[in-house]
Amino acid sequence: MAGIGLSFASALLFGASTPASKVLLAAIAPQQLAGLLYLGAALGTGGWLLAQRPPASARRLDPANRVRLAGAVGLGGIAAPVLLLHGLRLAPAGSVSLLLNLEIAATAALGALWFHEPLGARSGLAVAGIAAGGACVSWGAGWPGVAAAGFVAAACLCWGADNQLTARIDGITPARAAFWKGAIAGSTNLALALATGPWRAPFSSAAAALAVGALSYGASVALYIAAAQQLGATRAQAVFASAPFLGAALAFALLGEPLGRAQLAGAVLLAISVAALLRARHEHAHVHEAHEHVHAHRHDDGHHLHEHAGQSPSTLHTHWHRHEPLVHAHPHWPDLHHRHHHRRDGAREMG
Protein backbone atom coordinates (compact mmCIF):
# COMPACT_ATOMS: atom_id res chain seq x y z
CA MET A 1 0.00 0.00 0.00
CA ALA A 2 2.87 2.35 -0.79
CA GLY A 3 0.50 4.52 -2.84
CA ILE A 4 -1.58 5.35 0.23
CA GLY A 5 1.57 6.35 2.10
CA LEU A 6 2.65 8.61 -0.76
CA SER A 7 -0.78 10.25 -0.96
CA PHE A 8 -0.89 10.75 2.80
CA ALA A 9 2.61 12.28 2.76
CA SER A 10 1.48 14.62 -0.01
CA ALA A 11 -1.56 15.65 2.03
CA LEU A 12 0.53 16.18 5.16
CA LEU A 13 3.03 18.40 3.36
CA PHE A 14 0.29 20.45 1.73
CA GLY A 15 -1.68 20.73 4.97
CA ALA A 16 1.41 21.94 6.81
CA SER A 17 1.67 24.95 4.48
CA THR A 18 -1.11 26.83 6.27
CA PRO A 19 0.31 26.81 9.83
CA ALA A 20 3.80 27.38 8.41
CA SER A 21 2.56 30.37 6.40
CA LYS A 22 0.87 31.76 9.52
CA VAL A 23 4.26 31.84 11.24
CA LEU A 24 5.99 33.36 8.19
CA LEU A 25 3.41 36.16 7.92
CA ALA A 26 4.89 37.66 11.08
CA ALA A 27 7.95 38.63 9.03
CA ILE A 28 6.81 38.68 5.36
CA ALA A 29 3.99 40.62 3.71
CA PRO A 30 1.25 38.49 2.09
CA GLN A 31 2.08 39.15 -1.58
CA GLN A 32 5.80 38.78 -0.99
CA LEU A 33 5.16 35.49 0.80
CA ALA A 34 2.89 34.27 -2.01
CA GLY A 35 5.68 34.93 -4.50
CA LEU A 36 8.28 33.10 -2.43
CA LEU A 37 6.02 30.10 -1.81
CA TYR A 38 5.32 29.61 -5.50
CA LEU A 39 8.93 30.16 -6.51
CA GLY A 40 9.75 27.46 -3.98
CA ALA A 41 7.13 25.25 -5.63
CA ALA A 42 8.89 25.74 -8.98
CA LEU A 43 12.18 24.73 -7.37
CA GLY A 44 10.57 21.63 -5.86
CA THR A 45 8.81 20.44 -9.00
CA GLY A 46 11.73 21.47 -11.21
CA GLY A 47 14.09 19.15 -9.40
CA TRP A 48 11.62 16.30 -9.74
CA LEU A 49 11.09 16.98 -13.45
CA LEU A 50 14.82 16.82 -14.12
CA ALA A 51 14.78 13.23 -12.90
CA GLN A 52 11.90 12.28 -15.22
CA ARG A 53 12.05 11.48 -18.89
CA PRO A 54 10.02 13.88 -21.04
CA PRO A 55 6.84 12.43 -22.56
CA ALA A 56 7.28 10.67 -25.87
CA SER A 57 6.27 12.64 -28.96
CA ALA A 58 6.01 15.90 -27.00
CA ARG A 59 4.30 18.76 -28.81
CA ARG A 60 3.82 22.46 -28.23
CA LEU A 61 0.63 23.66 -26.61
CA ASP A 62 -1.96 24.93 -29.05
CA PRO A 63 -3.56 28.40 -28.54
CA ALA A 64 -6.58 27.03 -26.63
CA ASN A 65 -4.39 25.16 -24.16
CA ARG A 66 -2.10 28.17 -23.72
CA VAL A 67 -5.17 30.22 -22.75
CA ARG A 68 -6.19 27.53 -20.24
CA LEU A 69 -2.70 27.47 -18.74
CA ALA A 70 -2.61 31.28 -18.55
CA GLY A 71 -5.97 31.28 -16.77
CA ALA A 72 -4.76 28.65 -14.31
CA VAL A 73 -1.61 30.66 -13.60
CA GLY A 74 -3.50 33.93 -13.14
CA LEU A 75 -6.30 32.58 -10.95
CA GLY A 76 -4.65 29.71 -9.11
CA GLY A 77 -1.06 30.92 -8.97
CA ILE A 78 -1.29 34.71 -8.65
CA ALA A 79 -4.68 35.66 -7.17
CA ALA A 80 -5.55 32.69 -4.95
CA PRO A 81 -2.46 32.55 -2.69
CA VAL A 82 -2.56 36.31 -2.05
CA LEU A 83 -6.24 36.09 -1.06
CA LEU A 84 -5.53 33.11 1.18
CA LEU A 85 -2.67 34.83 2.98
CA HIS A 86 -4.74 37.97 3.59
CA GLY A 87 -7.37 35.73 5.18
CA LEU A 88 -4.72 33.90 7.18
CA ARG A 89 -3.59 37.19 8.75
CA LEU A 90 -7.09 37.64 10.22
CA ALA A 91 -7.89 34.19 11.59
CA PRO A 92 -6.20 31.21 13.28
CA ALA A 93 -4.39 28.80 10.98
CA GLY A 94 -6.55 25.90 12.16
CA SER A 95 -9.77 27.60 11.08
CA VAL A 96 -8.29 28.65 7.74
CA SER A 97 -7.06 25.11 7.13
CA LEU A 98 -10.57 23.75 7.64
CA LEU A 99 -12.00 26.44 5.35
CA LEU A 100 -9.79 25.19 2.53
CA ASN A 101 -12.33 22.38 2.11
CA LEU A 102 -14.33 25.02 0.23
CA GLU A 103 -12.03 24.40 -2.75
CA ILE A 104 -13.57 21.02 -3.53
CA ALA A 105 -17.05 22.52 -3.29
CA ALA A 106 -16.04 25.40 -5.56
CA THR A 107 -14.54 22.97 -8.08
CA ALA A 108 -17.74 20.92 -8.18
CA ALA A 109 -20.03 23.96 -8.39
CA LEU A 110 -17.98 25.59 -11.16
CA GLY A 111 -17.92 22.32 -13.04
CA ALA A 112 -21.72 22.18 -12.97
CA LEU A 113 -22.26 25.86 -13.80
CA TRP A 114 -19.39 26.46 -16.20
CA PHE A 115 -18.75 23.11 -17.90
CA HIS A 116 -22.14 21.41 -17.49
CA GLU A 117 -20.70 18.61 -15.37
CA PRO A 118 -23.29 16.52 -13.51
CA LEU A 119 -24.11 17.55 -9.93
CA GLY A 120 -26.89 15.33 -8.62
CA ALA A 121 -29.02 15.82 -5.53
CA ARG A 122 -26.62 14.03 -3.18
CA SER A 123 -23.63 15.92 -4.56
CA GLY A 124 -25.55 19.18 -4.24
CA LEU A 125 -26.29 18.38 -0.59
CA ALA A 126 -22.59 17.61 -0.05
CA VAL A 127 -21.60 20.99 -1.52
CA ALA A 128 -24.17 22.69 0.73
CA GLY A 129 -22.80 20.75 3.71
CA ILE A 130 -19.27 21.96 2.96
CA ALA A 131 -20.54 25.54 2.81
CA ALA A 132 -22.40 25.07 6.11
CA GLY A 133 -19.33 23.54 7.74
CA GLY A 134 -17.25 26.49 6.58
CA ALA A 135 -19.83 28.86 8.08
CA CYS A 136 -19.58 27.07 11.44
CA VAL A 137 -15.79 27.30 11.42
CA SER A 138 -15.72 31.00 10.50
CA TRP A 139 -18.50 31.93 12.95
CA GLY A 140 -16.59 30.23 15.76
CA ALA A 141 -13.66 32.57 15.18
CA GLY A 142 -15.82 35.71 15.54
CA TRP A 143 -15.90 38.67 13.17
CA PRO A 144 -12.25 38.33 12.08
CA GLY A 145 -13.08 34.74 11.17
CA VAL A 146 -16.02 35.83 9.04
CA ALA A 147 -13.87 38.37 7.20
CA ALA A 148 -11.12 35.77 6.77
CA ALA A 149 -13.69 33.32 5.40
CA GLY A 150 -14.49 35.81 2.66
CA PHE A 151 -10.84 35.94 1.59
CA VAL A 152 -10.46 32.14 1.81
CA ALA A 153 -13.70 31.53 -0.09
CA ALA A 154 -12.50 33.85 -2.87
CA ALA A 155 -9.17 31.99 -2.95
CA CYS A 156 -10.97 28.64 -3.16
CA LEU A 157 -13.15 29.95 -5.97
CA CYS A 158 -9.98 30.89 -7.87
CA TRP A 159 -8.46 27.47 -7.17
CA GLY A 160 -11.69 25.79 -8.25
CA ALA A 161 -11.48 27.58 -11.61
CA ASP A 162 -7.78 26.68 -11.75
CA ASN A 163 -8.66 22.99 -11.21
CA GLN A 164 -11.24 23.06 -13.99
CA LEU A 165 -8.86 24.77 -16.42
CA THR A 166 -5.87 22.58 -15.56
CA ALA A 167 -7.93 19.40 -16.00
CA ARG A 168 -8.65 20.45 -19.59
CA ILE A 169 -5.05 21.13 -20.64
CA ASP A 170 -3.80 18.63 -23.22
CA GLY A 171 -0.15 18.45 -24.11
CA ILE A 172 1.51 19.09 -20.74
CA THR A 173 1.83 16.85 -17.72
CA PRO A 174 0.48 17.95 -14.30
CA ALA A 175 4.02 18.26 -12.95
CA ARG A 176 5.09 20.57 -15.78
CA ALA A 177 1.94 22.63 -15.38
CA ALA A 178 2.74 22.97 -11.67
CA PHE A 179 6.31 24.01 -12.47
CA TRP A 180 5.28 26.75 -14.91
CA LYS A 181 2.53 27.93 -12.60
CA GLY A 182 5.00 28.23 -9.73
CA ALA A 183 7.71 29.93 -11.80
CA ILE A 184 5.44 32.47 -13.53
CA ALA A 185 3.07 33.18 -10.65
CA GLY A 186 5.83 33.33 -8.07
CA SER A 187 7.92 35.75 -10.13
CA THR A 188 4.86 37.92 -10.89
CA ASN A 189 3.70 38.20 -7.29
CA LEU A 190 7.19 38.88 -6.02
CA ALA A 191 7.78 41.57 -8.67
CA LEU A 192 4.44 43.25 -7.89
CA ALA A 193 5.14 43.12 -4.17
CA LEU A 194 8.59 44.70 -4.54
CA ALA A 195 7.17 47.40 -6.84
CA THR A 196 4.48 48.40 -4.35
CA GLY A 197 6.18 48.02 -0.99
CA PRO A 198 9.57 47.74 0.71
CA TRP A 199 11.26 44.43 1.49
CA ARG A 200 11.72 44.02 5.24
CA ALA A 201 11.91 40.24 5.67
CA PRO A 202 15.21 38.80 6.96
CA PHE A 203 17.07 36.32 4.78
CA SER A 204 16.24 33.45 7.12
CA SER A 205 12.50 34.02 6.73
CA ALA A 206 12.78 34.25 2.93
CA ALA A 207 14.77 31.00 2.84
CA ALA A 208 12.19 29.34 5.07
CA ALA A 209 9.39 30.49 2.74
CA LEU A 210 11.18 29.00 -0.27
CA ALA A 211 11.64 25.75 1.65
CA VAL A 212 7.96 25.64 2.61
CA GLY A 213 6.99 26.22 -1.02
CA ALA A 214 9.38 23.52 -2.24
CA LEU A 215 7.99 20.98 0.22
CA SER A 216 4.32 21.92 0.63
CA TYR A 217 3.63 22.77 -3.01
CA GLY A 218 6.50 21.28 -5.05
CA ALA A 219 7.26 17.97 -3.32
CA SER A 220 3.58 17.54 -2.46
CA VAL A 221 2.68 17.64 -6.17
CA ALA A 222 5.37 15.09 -7.02
CA LEU A 223 4.20 12.73 -4.24
CA TYR A 224 0.57 13.10 -5.28
CA ILE A 225 1.36 12.23 -8.91
CA ALA A 226 3.36 9.20 -7.77
CA ALA A 227 0.44 8.14 -5.56
CA ALA A 228 -2.09 8.59 -8.36
CA GLN A 229 0.05 6.40 -10.61
CA GLN A 230 -0.20 3.58 -8.07
CA LEU A 231 -3.70 4.08 -6.64
CA GLY A 232 -5.50 5.79 -9.48
CA ALA A 233 -6.65 9.41 -9.35
CA THR A 234 -9.88 8.73 -7.44
CA ARG A 235 -8.32 6.90 -4.49
CA ALA A 236 -5.36 9.29 -4.36
CA GLN A 237 -7.73 12.28 -4.26
CA ALA A 238 -9.76 10.65 -1.49
CA VAL A 239 -6.63 10.37 0.69
CA PHE A 240 -5.38 13.82 -0.29
CA ALA A 241 -8.70 15.31 0.86
CA SER A 242 -7.37 14.87 4.42
CA ALA A 243 -4.93 17.79 3.85
CA PRO A 244 -7.12 20.57 5.38
CA PHE A 245 -7.78 18.42 8.46
CA LEU A 246 -4.11 17.56 8.85
CA GLY A 247 -3.24 21.25 8.56
CA ALA A 248 -5.80 22.11 11.24
CA ALA A 249 -4.46 19.38 13.52
CA LEU A 250 -0.91 20.71 13.12
CA ALA A 251 -2.10 24.26 13.87
CA PHE A 252 -3.94 23.21 17.02
CA ALA A 253 -1.06 21.00 18.20
CA LEU A 254 1.99 23.08 17.29
CA LEU A 255 0.72 26.66 17.43
CA GLY A 256 -1.42 26.17 20.52
CA GLU A 257 -4.55 27.52 18.84
CA PRO A 258 -7.83 26.88 20.70
CA LEU A 259 -10.33 24.38 19.31
CA GLY A 260 -13.83 25.64 20.04
CA ARG A 261 -17.10 23.79 19.76
CA ALA A 262 -18.04 25.64 16.56
CA GLN A 263 -14.77 24.66 14.88
CA LEU A 264 -15.19 21.05 16.01
CA ALA A 265 -18.78 20.88 14.76
CA GLY A 266 -17.75 22.49 11.47
CA ALA A 267 -14.87 20.05 11.06
CA VAL A 268 -17.19 17.07 11.51
CA LEU A 269 -19.70 18.47 9.01
CA LEU A 270 -16.92 19.23 6.55
CA ALA A 271 -15.48 15.71 6.83
CA ILE A 272 -18.87 14.07 6.23
CA SER A 273 -19.69 16.36 3.30
CA VAL A 274 -16.29 15.99 1.61
CA ALA A 275 -16.51 12.19 1.91
CA ALA A 276 -20.00 12.22 0.38
CA LEU A 277 -18.87 14.41 -2.53
CA LEU A 278 -15.84 12.23 -3.26
CA ARG A 279 -18.00 9.10 -3.34
CA ALA A 280 -20.48 10.49 -5.87
CA ARG A 281 -20.31 9.10 -9.42
CA HIS A 282 -22.87 8.65 -12.14
CA GLU A 283 -23.58 6.12 -14.87
CA HIS A 284 -25.15 6.40 -18.32
CA ALA A 285 -24.47 5.54 -21.94
CA HIS A 286 -22.10 8.11 -23.43
CA VAL A 287 -20.17 8.73 -26.64
CA HIS A 288 -16.42 9.30 -26.93
CA GLU A 289 -15.61 11.23 -30.08
CA ALA A 290 -12.32 10.70 -31.90
CA HIS A 291 -9.66 12.68 -30.02
CA GLU A 292 -5.88 13.00 -29.67
CA HIS A 293 -4.06 14.12 -26.53
CA VAL A 294 -1.24 13.26 -24.10
CA HIS A 295 -1.41 12.15 -20.48
CA ALA A 296 -0.27 9.32 -18.21
CA HIS A 297 -2.43 6.23 -18.82
CA ARG A 298 -2.69 2.45 -18.65
CA HIS A 299 -4.30 0.08 -21.15
CA ASP A 300 -6.61 -1.67 -18.68
CA ASP A 301 -9.23 1.05 -18.10
CA GLY A 302 -11.57 0.53 -21.07
CA HIS A 303 -10.56 3.78 -22.82
CA HIS A 304 -6.99 3.18 -24.01
CA LEU A 305 -7.30 0.37 -26.53
CA HIS A 306 -4.02 0.81 -28.41
CA GLU A 307 -1.19 -1.62 -27.76
CA HIS A 308 2.57 -1.58 -27.25
CA ALA A 309 4.60 -4.68 -28.04
CA GLY A 310 6.08 -6.27 -24.95
CA GLN A 311 4.38 -3.93 -22.47
CA SER A 312 1.90 -5.01 -19.81
CA PRO A 313 -1.54 -3.30 -20.02
CA SER A 314 -1.14 -2.15 -16.40
CA THR A 315 2.12 -0.25 -17.03
CA LEU A 316 1.70 3.50 -16.63
CA HIS A 317 3.25 5.51 -19.48
CA THR A 318 2.84 8.87 -21.23
CA HIS A 319 2.66 9.68 -24.94
CA TRP A 320 0.45 11.28 -27.55
CA HIS A 321 -2.29 8.86 -28.55
CA ARG A 322 -5.53 8.78 -30.49
CA HIS A 323 -8.92 7.68 -29.18
CA GLU A 324 -11.20 6.18 -31.80
CA PRO A 325 -14.97 6.77 -31.47
CA LEU A 326 -16.47 4.66 -28.68
CA VAL A 327 -19.92 4.22 -27.13
CA HIS A 328 -20.31 2.50 -23.76
CA ALA A 329 -21.80 2.84 -20.26
CA HIS A 330 -20.02 2.63 -16.91
CA PRO A 331 -19.80 4.57 -13.62
CA HIS A 332 -17.49 7.55 -14.12
CA TRP A 333 -16.32 10.93 -12.88
CA PRO A 334 -16.13 14.08 -15.03
CA ASP A 335 -12.45 13.37 -15.71
CA LEU A 336 -10.28 13.97 -18.77
CA HIS A 337 -12.21 11.39 -20.82
CA HIS A 338 -15.71 12.35 -19.72
CA ARG A 339 -16.27 16.00 -20.64
CA HIS A 340 -19.74 15.57 -22.07
CA HIS A 341 -23.12 17.22 -21.66
CA HIS A 342 -25.94 15.54 -19.74
CA ARG A 343 -29.67 15.43 -20.19
CA ARG A 344 -31.68 15.78 -17.00
CA ASP A 345 -32.91 12.18 -17.19
CA GLY A 346 -29.86 10.66 -18.79
CA ALA A 347 -27.61 9.91 -15.81
CA ARG A 348 -27.95 8.09 -12.52
CA GLU A 349 -25.88 9.30 -9.58
CA MET A 350 -24.06 6.68 -7.57
CA GLY A 351 -22.46 7.00 -4.17
Rosetta blueprint (number, residue, H / E / L):
1 M L
2 A H
3 G H
4 I H
5 G H
6 L H
7 S H
8 F H
9 A H
10 S H
11 A H
12 L H
13 L H
14 F H
15 G H
16 A H
17 S H
18 T H
19 P H
20 A H
21 S H
22 K H
23 V H
24 L H
25 L L
26 A L
27 A L
28 I L
29 A L
30 P H
31 Q H
32 Q H
33 L H
34 A H
35 G H
36 L H
37 L H
38 Y H
39 L H
40 G H
41 A H
42 A H
43 L H
44 G H
45 T H
46 G H
47 G H
48 W H
49 L H
50 L H
51 A L
52 Q L
53 R L
54 P L
55 P L
56 A E
57 S L
58 A L
59 R L
60 R L
61 L L
62 D L
63 P H
64 A H
65 N H
66 R H
67 V H
68 R H
69 L H
70 A H
71 G H
72 A H
73 V H
74 G H
75 L H
76 G H
77 G H
78 I H
79 A H
80 A H
81 P H
82 V H
83 L H
84 L H
85 L H
86 H H
87 G H
88 L H
89 R H
90 L H
91 A L
92 P L
93 A H
94 G H
95 S H
96 V H
97 S H
98 L H
99 L H
100 L L
101 N L
102 L H
103 E H
104 I H
105 A H
106 A H
107 T H
108 A H
109 A H
110 L H
111 G H
112 A H
113 L H
114 W H
115 F L
116 H L
117 E L
118 P L
119 L L
120 G L
121 A H
122 R H
123 S H
124 G H
125 L H
126 A H
127 V H
128 A H
129 G H
130 I H
131 A H
132 A H
133 G H
134 G H
135 A H
136 C H
137 V H
138 S H
139 W H
140 G H
141 A L
142 G H
143 W H
144 P H
145 G H
146 V H
147 A H
148 A H
149 A H
150 G H
151 F H
152 V H
153 A H
154 A H
155 A H
156 C H
157 L H
158 C H
159 W H
160 G H
161 A H
162 D H
163 N H
164 Q H
165 L H
166 T H
167 A H
168 R L
169 I L
170 D L
171 G L
172 I L
173 T L
174 P H
175 A H
176 R H
177 A H
178 A H
179 F H
180 W H
181 K H
182 G H
183 A H
184 I H
185 A H
186 G H
187 S H
188 T H
189 N H
190 L H
191 A H
192 L H
193 A H
194 L H
195 A H
196 T H
197 G L
198 P L
199 W L
200 R L
201 A L
202 P L
203 F H
204 S H
205 S H
206 A H
207 A H
208 A H
209 A H
210 L H
211 A H
212 V H
213 G H
214 A H
215 L H
216 S H
217 Y H
218 G H
219 A H
220 S H
221 V H
222 A H
223 L H
224 Y H
225 I H
226 A H
227 A H
228 A H
229 Q H
230 Q H
231 L H
232 G L
233 A H
234 T H
235 R H
236 A H
237 Q H
238 A H
239 V H
240 F H
241 A L
242 S L
243 A H
244 P H
245 F H
246 L H
247 G H
248 A H
249 A H
250 L H
251 A H
252 F H
253 A H
254 L H
255 L L
256 G L
257 E L
258 P L
259 L L
260 G L
261 R H
262 A H
263 Q H
264 L H
265 A H
266 G H
267 A H
268 V H
269 L H
270 L H
271 A H
272 I H
273 S H
274 V H
275 A H
276 A H
277 L H
278 L H
279 R H
280 A L
281 R E
282 H E
283 E E
284 H E
285 A E
286 H E
287 V E
288 H E
289 E L
290 A L
291 H E
292 E E
293 H E
294 V E
295 H E
296 A E
297 H E
298 R L
299 H L
300 D L
301 D L
302 G L
303 H L
304 H L
305 L L
306 H L
307 E L
308 H L
309 A L
310 G L
311 Q L
312 S L
313 P L
314 S L
315 T L
316 L L
317 H E
318 T E
319 H E
320 W E
321 H E
322 R E
323 H E
324 E L
325 P L
326 L E
327 V E
328 H E
329 A E
330 H E
331 P E
332 H E
333 W L
334 P L
335 D L
336 L L
337 H L
338 H L
339 R L
340 H L
341 H L
342 H L
343 R L
344 R L
345 D L
346 G L
347 A L
348 R E
349 E E
350 M E
351 G L
